[in-house]
Amino acid sequence: MIVNTDTLETLAAQLSSDAALIQTLLEIANDNTPKLQTPNTWLLKRFQENGFSFSLNQMEIFLKLLREATHWQAKLHLLQMLSGFQIPAKALALK
């Protein structure tokens, strides 16, 4: 699956990266459908690069997604995001 980043860039520029949007993107990405995972993780990565800080709850969802992502591009986006996180010990203690 090829992600059209031009379209995603346009979409990202039109959206406000607030907590509700990030929560929605995380939930959609957790669907395990590559057609949904890949563009949503790309958007999450873009918003993080633009300075959005994830809450502890969002971090926990992110780590679950990192473990369960099914598409290689989604996994790549998530792995690329790791360097931008300070993961609290509480979030690492997930089952």
C-alpha positions as CSV (number, residue, x, y, z in Angstrom):
1,M,0.0,0.0,0.0
2,I,1.4,3.4,-1.1
3,V,0.5,6.4,1.1
4,N,0.0,9.6,-0.9
5,T,1.9,12.0,1.4
6,D,0.8,15.0,-0.6
7,T,-2.8,14.3,0.3
8,L,-1.9,13.6,3.9
9,E,0.2,16.8,4.1
10,T,-2.9,18.8,2.9
11,L,-5.1,17.1,5.4
12,A,-2.6,17.6,8.2
13,A,-2.4,21.3,7.4
14,Q,-6.2,21.6,7.6
15,L,-6.6,19.8,10.9
16,S,-6.0,21.1,14.4
17,S,-3.8,18.6,16.3
18,D,-5.7,18.6,19.6
19,A,-6.1,15.8,22.1
20,A,-9.4,14.7,20.6
21,L,-8.1,14.3,17.1
22,I,-5.0,12.4,18.3
23,Q,-7.2,10.1,20.3
24,T,-9.4,9.5,17.2
25,L,-6.4,8.8,15.0
26,L,-5.0,6.3,17.6
27,E,-8.3,4.5,17.8
28,I,-8.7,4.3,14.0
29,A,-5.1,3.1,13.6
30,N,-5.8,0.3,16.2
31,D,-8.4,-1.1,13.7
32,N,-5.7,-3.4,12.2
33,T,-6.7,-2.5,8.7
34,P,-3.7,-1.5,6.7
35,K,-5.7,1.0,4.7
36,L,-6.5,2.7,7.9
37,Q,-3.4,2.1,9.9
38,T,-0.9,3.5,7.5
39,P,-2.3,7.0,6.8
40,N,-3.4,7.4,10.5
41,T,0.1,6.6,11.8
42,W,1.6,8.9,9.2
43,L,-0.7,11.7,10.5
44,L,0.3,10.9,14.1
45,K,3.9,11.1,13.2
46,R,3.4,14.4,11.4
47,F,1.6,15.9,14.4
48,Q,4.3,14.7,16.8
49,E,7.0,16.2,14.5
50,N,5.0,19.5,14.7
51,G,5.2,19.5,18.5
52,F,2.1,17.7,19.7
53,S,2.7,16.0,23.1
54,F,0.9,12.8,23.8
55,S,-0.8,12.3,27.2
56,L,-0.1,9.2,29.3
57,N,-3.3,7.6,28.1
58,Q,-2.4,8.3,24.5
59,M,1.1,6.9,25.1
60,E,-0.4,3.7,26.4
61,I,-2.6,3.4,23.3
62,F,0.5,4.2,21.1
63,L,2.5,1.4,22.8
64,K,-0.4,-1.1,22.3
65,L,-0.5,0.0,18.6
66,L,3.2,-0.4,18.3
67,R,3.0,-4.0,19.5
68,E,-0.1,-4.9,17.4
69,A,0.4,-2.9,14.1
70,T,0.0,-5.2,11.1
71,H,1.3,-3.2,8.2
72,W,5.0,-2.5,7.8
73,Q,4.5,1.2,6.9
74,A,2.4,1.7,10.0
75,K,5.1,0.0,12.1
76,L,7.8,2.2,10.5
77,H,5.9,5.4,11.3
78,L,5.4,4.3,14.9
79,L,9.1,3.3,15.3
80,Q,10.2,6.6,13.8
81,M,8.1,8.3,16.5
82,L,9.8,6.6,19.4
83,S,12.8,9.0,19.4
84,G,10.4,11.8,20.2
85,F,8.9,10.2,23.3
86,Q,10.0,10.1,26.9
87,I,8.1,6.9,27.8
88,P,7.2,6.8,31.5
89,A,7.8,3.6,33.4
90,K,4.0,3.3,34.1
91,A,3.3,3.1,30.3
92,L,5.9,0.3,29.9
93,A,4.3,-1.8,32.6
94,L,1.4,-2.7,30.2
95,K,0.4,-6.3,29.8
